[in-house]
Amino acid sequence: MFIGDYYRLSSKMAPLAQLIQQHRKKAGLTQTKLANLAGVGKTVVWDLEHGKESVQWDTIQKVLRVLNITFQWRSPFLERTASTLAAPASSTSLSSSSPGTLSPTEPRTPV
C-alpha cells in the first residue's frame, strides 16, 4: 500500500491538516500561492494538508503565519502545579508557644 492509498482510505483528516486546508481555501489560495507567500516549497503545503508528520516546526510556523493561525501551548501538568502553588495555605495556626514553631510574623532564619 502506498502513502496516497492510505490517505484515500482514511475517513478523517488530521486536525492540523484539515485546519490548514480549510483556511487556505477560505482565503482563496492555491497550494502553490500559499507556499510562495510562506517562503516554502509547494510540496510542504501538500504534505501538511495530507498529515505528513515529518515537516519541521519552523516550516509549519511559516505556513501558519500566512494563514493567521496561532497556537497556544498548554500543559495540564504545569497548570496543576500552578494551581497547587496558588492554593491558600492551610488553616493550621502557627504558635510560638511550642518550642521550634514560628508565628506567622516571625521571620525564618537559616540554621
C-alpha positions in Angstrom: 0.0 0.0 0.0 1.3 3.4 -0.9 1.0 6.6 1.3 -1.5 8.1 -1.2 -3.7 4.9 -0.8 -3.7 5.4 3.0 -5.0 9.0 2.7 -7.7 7.9 0.3 -8.8 5.2 2.7 -8.6 7.4 5.7 -12.0 8.8 6.5 -10.7 11.5 8.9 -8.0 14.1 8.2 -5.5 15.1 10.9 -6.9 18.2 12.7 -3.9 20.3 11.7 -4.1 19.2 8.1 -7.8 20.0 8.0 -7.3 23.3 9.6 -4.6 24.4 7.1 -6.6 23.2 4.1 -9.8 24.9 5.3 -8.0 28.2 6.0 -6.2 28.1 2.6 -9.4 27.5 0.7 -11.3 30.2 2.6 -8.5 32.6 1.7 -8.8 31.7 -1.9 -5.2 30.5 -2.1 -3.9 27.6 -4.1 -1.3 25.4 -2.5 1.4 27.0 -4.8 0.3 30.5 -3.8 0.3 29.7 -0.1 3.8 28.1 -0.4 5.1 31.2 -2.2 3.7 33.6 0.4 5.1 31.4 3.2 8.5 31.1 1.5 8.4 27.3 1.5 8.3 24.7 -1.3 4.9 23.8 -2.8 5.2 20.2 -1.6 5.3 21.4 2.0 1.7 22.6 1.8 0.6 19.3 0.2 2.5 17.4 2.9 0.8 19.4 5.7 -2.6 19.1 4.2 -2.1 15.3 4.0 -0.9 14.9 7.6 2.7 14.2 6.9 4.4 14.2 10.4 8.0 14.9 9.4 7.6 18.6 8.4 9.8 20.8 10.6 8.2 23.0 13.2 9.7 26.2 11.8 8.4 25.4 8.4 4.9 24.7 9.8 5.1 28.1 11.5 5.7 29.9 8.3 2.6 28.5 6.7 0.5 29.2 9.8 1.7 32.8 9.9 0.4 33.4 6.4 -2.9 31.9 7.3 -3.1 33.9 10.5 -3.4 30.7 12.6 -1.9 30.8 16.1 -1.2 28.1 18.6 -1.4 28.2 22.4 0.8 25.7 24.2 -0.9 24.1 27.2 0.5 21.7 29.8 -2.0 20.1 32.2 0.9 19.2 34.4 2.1 22.8 34.7 -1.5 24.0 35.2 -2.0 21.6 38.1 1.4 22.6 39.5 0.5 26.3 39.3 -2.9 25.8 40.8 -1.3 23.9 43.7 1.2 26.6 44.3 -1.6 29.3 44.2 -3.8 27.4 46.7 -4.1 29.2 50.0 -2.0 28.0 53.0 -3.7 25.5 55.3 -5.8 27.0 58.1 -3.5 25.4 60.8 -2.4 28.3 63.0 1.2 28.6 64.0 2.0 29.4 67.5 5.2 30.4 69.2 4.2 28.8 72.4 5.7 25.5 71.4 9.4 25.2 71.1 10.6 25.2 67.5 7.4 26.7 66.0 7.1 30.1 64.4 4.3 32.6 64.5 3.2 34.0 61.1 5.0 37.2 61.9 8.3 35.7 62.9 10.9 35.5 60.0 12.6 32.3 59.4 16.4 32.4 59.7 18.7 29.8 58.2 20.3 27.5 60.8 
